[in-house]
């Protein structure tokens, strides 16, 4: 399963494995606000973050080398 990054409206970011069609994507933030009290979560709306590709080719003929 690929790993996707998510960001909530409050600025928290987290990564989760998920399906490519996005059917199991979270709708609420899963970050704990208080580590001592696990019932206190951020619970803000989240959106998937689109990341840049890992490999960037420097020129037009760089793939031939």
MOBEL-V896439 format. One line per field, one symbol per residue. phi: phi as a letter, one per 30 degrees, with the letter a starting at -180 (. if undefined). psi: psi as a letter, one per 30 degrees, with the letter a starting at -180 (. if undefined). burial: 1 if it has 16 or more other ideal C-beta (glycine too) atoms within 10 Angstrom, else 0. A space follows every 10 residues. Layout:
phi: ???
psi: ???
burial: ???
This chain:
phi: .dcccbbcdd jdbacbdadd didcddcbdc dddbddbddc cdiddcbdcd cdddccddad cdddd
psi: klkkklklff fkklkkkllf fgfgklflkg kkejffjffj leglkllkkk lllfkkkfle gfff.
burial: 0001010100 0100000100 0000000010 1000000000 0100010000 0000000000 00000
